[in-house]
Amino acid sequence: MAFFEANASDIAQFQETGYVLVRGLYASEEVAALGQYARADQRIATRATSRSDAAGGTTTLSLDNELTDNLYADVVKSQRVARNMERFLGDEVYHYHHKMMLKEPRIGGAWEWHQDYGYWYDFGCLFPTMASCFIAIDPSTRANGCLQVIPRSHQLGRMNHMKVGGQTGADPERVTAVLERMPVEYVEMDPGDGLFFHGNLLHRSDQNTSPDPRWSLICCYNTKSNDPYKESRHPAYSPLGNLPDEDFLATAQEKLDRLNNA
């Protein structure tokens, strides 16, 4: 099986538009195992937190700053994610955090327009050399609240962020001006697709009004040279290591079996 390796065209696209969508980043068997693992993992529910959107909906996520012996850590360390992130950002990367996004049927809330670096700036990261990889576990469609992005918006630089509903979002006045000048793209994804996107890319998602769940895993990275100058809720640099891509499926099945038998 061939695994994704970003080429010069992919890197140029990332630099120009702020994101690269990779179809089939994980094979169907791999993402099925990840989905089974997440839905069997009792820690997801106990660690989950909720925030209200501007329309009163509820968004739920389960965030982890640590890499432990679980399947999420294997995704974070997998070569097809971490090494490609290094190609896109031009530097060694390390795990900043990862999170499961739990957009449940009919009740999953929206995320307001924001830049991830709009948050991370306050945690001692001087440069926006940071990015995330969004991996679809369920189909991600307009109906169930797929990601929306504004191509090239990472070139605008970091915007001020403030309270928008129960969330922290980009300055609404400035976002309105951006939307008058730049198009929005809906990023519909199949299970296993991956979206690499820059920390300054403006993105959001609608509420899930469909009968279908939209679970996803987001792996967030910082660059070694951007090691935070102060302590914060997210970790400082430590070597990430990697998991060979060809080992992922066997590792996933072993950890799924262990979780089910616990």
N, C-alpha and C positions, 0 to 999 in steps of 0.2 A: 504493500500500500504506500502511495506517495503522500507525503505530508507537506503542508503549506510552508513555503519559504519565500519571504518577501523579496522581490527583485527590484531593480532600479526603477521600473515603472510604478510599482506599488509604493515605494518610498517617495517618489515624486508626487504621487497622488495624495499621500498622507500630508506632505508638506504644503501642498496647494489647497486641498479641501478640508483637511483636518481629520479625515477618517478614511478607513478602508474596510469594506465589507467582504468577508471571505466566506463563500458558500462551502458548506461541508467541512468546516474547520475540524469538527469531530464527526466521525462516522456514526451511522444510526445506532449501531450496537453500543458504541461508547457513550453517546449522550443518553441512550435509554438506561444504561447502568447508572449514570450520574443522576438522572431523574428519580430512579427507584431509590437510590441511596438518600437523596435529599428528602424524599417523602417518608422514608422510614426513620429518619434521624430525629429523635425526640428533642434534641438540642435546638433545632430550628425554631420550634414553637416557644421554648422557654427563653430563648435569647431575642426573640423578635420584638421590635418596637414599632409603634405606629405614629403617624403624623397626619394632620388634616391638610387637605388642599384648599384652595381659595373657594371652591364650590361646596365644601363641606364633606367631601369624600375622604376615605381613610387609606393612606399608603402604608404598607408594611414591609419591613426589611429586617434581615438578621445579619449583623456585621461582626466580623472577627478580625482583630489585629494580629493574631498569632497564627503561625503555621504549626499544626499538630499532625498526628498520624491519622489523617482522614482524606477523603477523596477530593475535597475542595483544594487542599494543599497540593495534591498531585496535579491538579489542573493549573494552579498558580505556577508551579515549577516545571510544567511540561515545556519541552523545547519549542513546540509549535506556537506557544503563546509567549513565553518569556524571551526566547531568542529573537523572535520577530519583533517584539517590543523594543529590544535593543537596537535592531536595525532601524526602526522608525524614529527612535529618539537619539540615536547616535552615541550611546553611552551604555555602560553596564547598568542594569536595573535591579532593584530589589523590591520585595513585597512591602507595599504601603498598607494595604488592607484588602479584604475581599468581603463580598456581601451577597446573600441570596435575596432577590427581590420577589416578593410574593404577591402578585396581583391576582386576587381571587375573583371568581365569576361574579359579575353583577355588583360587587361591592368594592372592588379594587380601585383605589383613588388615583388621581392624576399626580404627576410631578410638574411643578412649575418650571418655566424657563430658567436655566441656571448653567453655570460653568463649574466644573468640579474644582478647578483651581481657585474659583471664587471663595470656596471654603478653605482649601488647603493652604492658601496664602497666609492665613492667620495662624497656621501651625508651624511657622518658622521656615517654610520653603521659599527661598528667595527667587527662584526661577520657575517658569511654567513648563519645565522639561519633565512633564508627568503625563501619564495617559492611562487608559483603562481598556480592557477587553470585555465586551458584553457577549455572553454565550447564551443563546436561546436554548432552553430546556423544553419548553412547549412552543407550539407555533406562535409567532408574534405577528399580529395583524392589526389593521386599523380598528377592527371591532373590539379587540381585547386590549387596546392601549399600547401599540408598538411605540418604539422610540421615534421621535421626530428630531431632526437635526437641521441646522442652518449651515450649508456648505460655506467654507471660507470664514466663518465667524470667529474662528480661533485667531485670525489675523487682526481682529479688532482690539486685542489685548484684554486684560482682565477688567471686568466691570465691577462697580460697587454692588454688593449684595445686601439685602435687607429682608425683613419679614414680609412674606406674601402668604396670607392665610396662616396656617400653622407651620409653614416651611420657610426656609431661607432661599430666596430667589434673586435673580438679577434685577437691577433697577428697572421697574416696569416702564418708566418714561423712555429710557434708552432702548429697551426691548421693542417698544412700539415703533421707534424710529428705525430700528434694524429691520423689522418686519415689513416696513414700507419700501425698503430698498433691496432686500435679499429674500430669495425663495426658501420655502420650507420643504424638506424631503422626509417622507414617511418611510422608515426603514423596516419593511416587512421581512420576517426571517422565518426559516424552517428550523426545527430542532437540529442543533449541531452547528448552525451558522454562527460566525463570530464577527463582531464589529470592533475594530481597533479605533479608538478615537482620542484626540488630543485633549488635554486638561482644560483648555480654554474654549473648546467647541461648545456653543450654545445648544442645549438639548432639553427635551421635555417629553412627557407622555400623557395621553388622555386617560380618563377613567375607563375601567373595564366594564362595559355595559353588556357584554356577551355572556353566554352560558359556559364559556371556556376559560380555564385558568391561563395565566401568563407568568410562569416561573422562569427565572433566569439567574445566572451566576455572573457577577461582575468582579473581575480581578484588576486591582489598581496598583500601579507601579510608580515609584520615584526613581530618579537617576542617582547613581553613586555620587556624582559631583554636586548634586543638589541636596546633600545631607542636611537636614534641618539644623539651624543654629541654636535652637532651644528645644527642650522637651515638650511633648504634647501628647494627645491621646493616641497618636499614630507613631509607629516605631521609627527609629533612626536606622541608618544603613547597617545591614549585615549581609554577608554573601548569601545568595539565593540557592545556588546549586541548581541541578536540573534533573528531570526525569526523561529518559529517552522516549520518544513518541511511540516506538514499537512496543514498549512495555506497559503502556497505559491501560489497555483493555484487560490484560491479565491482572494487573494491580487493582483495577476497578472491581472486577468480579470477586477477587479475594476479599477486598474491604467490604463489599456489599454482603457477602456471605457472613463475614464476621459480625457486621452490624445486625443482620437478621437473626443471628444465633446468640446475640448478647443477652 
